[in-house]
């Protein structure tokens, strides 16, 4: 039976390369169309570890607060991830309900559209979650391209929507941490039994491949990517069928660069119809910082935390203004360094909890700067 599937997959790839109708692409597009009006609910658990030298740990702790805070070598988060799709707009909600540390609890929301993404103010005790909504530019459909997310969310960053929300894997360039909005293409690279394998073309420094399962209507079964020391891998362990479509039901995502490792396990609990009247929902008057005037390539090159260009600020009035209208409705503000976008705390004797409100953003800035430095060092070596 395995030989028959291998021969069939090989024939399909041959037909693809000779210009005949491509059933692989057709099935991927048909699954995407069916999923485009569905909501996917996942139970998720993330386990993260940090392995650094004593000197590096001392540097981070000193920058956060001299002799004050120890950096956790392991953290874990349990919660759920919901992805609500409609053509042209997707809402992603990530909820942390049980965590290794109280400051990891929270709720995060993202609206992903065509050439924009809206990051809702997070419902979390962390001061590094900004009190304003953030609007980012995206070079295409944000669900397929992902966004740079600089907050304490354990589930949405690194999300691969072809596995978690049924997008067409051959036109998906996500997660952001891997692709950074770089233009590329998936090209056939042969078969492995019943698997059709595609490799990334167009980004010389990035090595990535994705395998589609010919026995399950070419649903994605694994994804691997590596650039320098950073690697990402998605692998499907269990499957379910919905309305005749095979969908991943248990997925393991592993990422790491030698110093940090993360394992996220997603278990599908429900697929249901999305509401027909989806639109961006924010409380009236919510402060908004709009960065759509900044080229996406600039954000991809530096990272969201290091953007120093000014943002346009305005209050939410029920809908997202067109990009061209933002200068007229908004006011140019200072640099959009969002970690510093925290409400001022009263000047009073600080309790241990108020000390944490100060330390957490400083610690994150130090860690962010540290990882940025390490990435740049790796780029120089290569």
N, C-alpha and C positions, 0 to 999 in steps of 0.2 A: 504493500500500500504506500509505503514511504517513497518508493521509486516512482510510482505513478504521480504523486504530488510533485516530486522534484521535476519530472518531465513536463508536467503541466505548467509549473512556474517558469521553467526554462523557455517553453513555447511562448508564454505570455510576454516574457522579456524580449524574445526574438521579434515578436510582432510589434512591440513597442519601438524597437530600434529600427525596424524596417518601415516605419511610418504608418502601419496599420492601426486600427482602433486599439486604444490602450485600455483594457479592462481594469488594470490596477488603478489607474487614475480615475476611471469612471466610478469604481466602487468607493474609492476614498472620497470623491466629491459627493456621491449619493449619501454616504454615512454622514458627512459634514452637513448636508442639507437637512437630514432627519434630525440631527443633534442641535441644529441652529435654533430650535424652538423648545429646547428641553432645559431642565434644571438638574444639575448633578450634585448630589450631597455625599460627601466623603467623611468618614471618621479618620482622623489623622493623629499620628504620634511622631514627634521629632526627638532625636537624641543627638546632641552635639558635644564634641570634645575639642579642647584646645591644648595643644602640646607645644610649649615654647620653653626656651632656655631660662635659667634663673636670671640672667642678665636682662633678657627681654621682659620677663615678668616684673622685675624690679623697676624697669623704665616705665612700664605702663602704670604700675601702682603709684610711682612717684608723681607722674603727670596728673593722675586722677586726684590724689590728695596725699601729701607726704606721709608715708607710713600708715595711711588710713584704711585702705580697702584691699582685700584679697580678691583676685580674679578667679572665678569658678572654673575649674578645669573640665567640668561636665555639667550640662544643663539638659533638661528634658521638658517637653511640652506636649500635652494631650488636648485635643479639641476636635473641631470640625472645619471643613472647607466646603462652601457652597458656591457653585458656578451657575448663574442664571443667564441663559443665552436667549437673545432675539437677534434677527438680522440687523446689523448695524450698531448694536449696543449690547454689552455684557456687564452684569454686575457680579463681582466676586466678593464674598464675605468670608473672613477668616476669624475664628473664635478660639481663644485659648481659655479653657475652663479649669484645667488642673496642670500645675507647673511645679518644677523643682524650686523655683524662687518666686515670691509673691509679685515682684515687679515685672514678671513675664506675662502675667494675666492681662487679658484685654480683648477688644474686638476691633477688627480692621476692615475697611470697605474700599472698593475700587470700582469705578465706572470706566469701562474700556470701549472706546468708539473708534471711528475712522479718523486717524491723524490726531487723536487726543486721548488723554487719560486723566481722570479726576480721582485724586486720592482724598477720601473723606477724612475729617478729623477723627482720630482714633479714640475709642472709648477705653482708656487705659490709665492706670495711675502713673505712667512714666512721663516725666517732664520732656523727654526727647520726642514725644509725639506732638506735633504742632497743633495749636488750637485753631488754625485756619485750614481750609481745604486747599489743595494744591492741584493746579492744572498743568500737565506736562505735554510737550509736543511728542508725536510719534510719527515715524516715516510712513506708516501704513495702518492697517487694521490692528489696533493695540492687542487684541486677543491673540493674534498670530505672531506678534512681534515681542510681546511682554514689555515691561517697563522697569526702570531702575527704581528700586524700593529701598529707602534708607532708614527704615523703622525696625521695630522689634518683632515683626511678624515672622513666624517660623514656617508657615505653610504656603502662602501665596508666592513669595520670592522663590524663584527656581521652578515655578509651575510650568509643566509641559502640557499645553491644552490638547494636543493630539491624544494623549493618554487619559487626561482627566476630564475632557469636555468634548471629545469627538471631532476636533478640527481636522481638516485634511493634512496629514503629516507631510505631504510633499510640497505644501506651501506654508508650512509653519517654521519659523525661525526663532525659537524660544527654547530655553530661558534667556533672559537678557544677559545674565552673568556669562553665558557662553558666547552668544552672537553679537551683543552690543550694537544691534541695529545695522549690522554689516550685510550688504547685498550678496547673495549667494544662490546656489541652485543645488537640488538633489538629482544625482545622475545614477542610473542603474549600474550596479557593481557585481552582478551575478546572483547566484542562488546558493542557499545552504539547506538542502532538503526541500521542504515546502516553503522556506522563507525567501522572500525577495529582498535583497539587500541594496540599499542606496547609500552613496557616499556624497559628502559635501564637496562642492566645487566652487571656487571663487574666492576663498579666504586661505591663502597659503599657510598661515601660521596655525590654523585651526583644523584639527583632524576630527571628523565626526562621521558617524554612520547610524542609520536607522534600519531596522528589519521589520517587514510586514508579513504577517502570517497568512499564507495562501489557503490554509484550511479554515480560516475565520474571516473570510471576505477582506483579506489584506488589512486587518486591524494592526496597529503597531504593537510589537511584542518586546522590542528592546531598543534603546537609544544610548549611544556612547559618544562622548566628546572629550577632547583633551587639547589644551593649549598651555604650553610650558608645563608647569607642575600641576595646574588646576585640572581636575577631571570631574565629569558628571556621568552618571549612569542611571537609566531607568530600566526596570525589568518587570514584566507582568508575570505574576505567579498564579492568579486565578481568573476565571472568565465567567460571564453570565450573558444570557441572550435576552434582549428586549425588542419586542415587535419584529423578531427575526434577525436582528443585528447582534453580532458578537461585540461585547464591550468588556474592557478590562475591569476586573472586580477587586483585585488586590494588587497593588503596585509598590515596589520598593525603589526609592530614589536615594542614591548615595553620591555625595560630593566631597571633595577634599583637595588639599594642596600639600599634604605632608605635615603641616602644622595644625590645620583644622580639618576635622571630619564631621560629616553630618549624615544621618540616616533618617529618612522620613518614610513611614509606612502609611499608605492610603488604602482604606477599605470602603468600597462603594456600598452605601446603605439605601440609596433611592435615586431613581430617575423619574421625573414628573414633568408635566407640561409647564412651560413658563407663562406668566401672565401676558396677555396680548398687549397691554397698555404700558409697557415698561418705559420709564424715563428716569432721568437723574433726580434723586430725591435728597435734598439737604434742607435743614431747618432754615426758614426765611431769615435773612440777615447774617447768615454764617459768613465770616470773613474769608475771602478767597485770594490766594496768590497765584497769578497766571504767568506761566513761563513759556507760553507758546511762541513768543517772539524770538526765543533762543533756538538756534539750529539744533536739531536732535543730535547731530554729530558732535557738537560741543559737549552736551551732557554725557554722551557715550564715551568720549575721550577722557573726561576728567572725573566722572562720577557725580551723582546728584549732591553729595555732601560738600563738594568743592566748587560748586557753581557760585561765582561772585558777581555775575551780572544782576542788575536790578530786576525786580518783578513788578508787575502791575497788580495793584490791590483794589478790590471792590467788594461789595456785599452781595451775597446771593439773593437774586430776585425771582427765582423760580425756574430759570433756564440758563444754559451756557451761552454767552454771547459769541457771535462769530469772531474768529481770530482777528479779522480786519477791524472790527469795532472795539476791540479791547482798549486801545489807547484813548478812545473817546469816553468809555464808561469807567475806566480805571485810573488810578493815580500811581505814578511811578514811585516805587519805594526803594529802600536800600537793598543791599545784596541779599539774594535768596538763600542764605546759608541757614537751612531750616532747623538745624539742631539748636540754634540760638533763638528760634522763634517760640520762646516759652514765656508765660506770664511772669511778671516780676513777683517775687515773694516778699512778704512784709519783713521789714528789718526788725527782728526780735531775737530773743534768745532761742537758739536752734535746738530742737529736740533731735533725737536720733533719726526720726522719720524725715525731718526737714533737711538734715544733713544728706540723706539719700537723694532728695530732690535736687540737691546741688551736685552731688558726686556722679550720679548716673550720666548726665549729659557730658560732663568733663571726661568721664571714663570712656564714653563712646567716641568722643572727639579724639582722644588719645589712641584708642584702638583703630579708629578709621585712618588716622594719620600713619599709624604703624603699618597697617596692612597696605596702604598706598605706597609707603616707602619700600616695602618688601616686593611689591609687584614691580615697581620701577627698577629695583636692583636686579630682579630676575630678567627684565627686558634688556638691561644693559649687558648681562652675561650672555644672552643669546644673540 
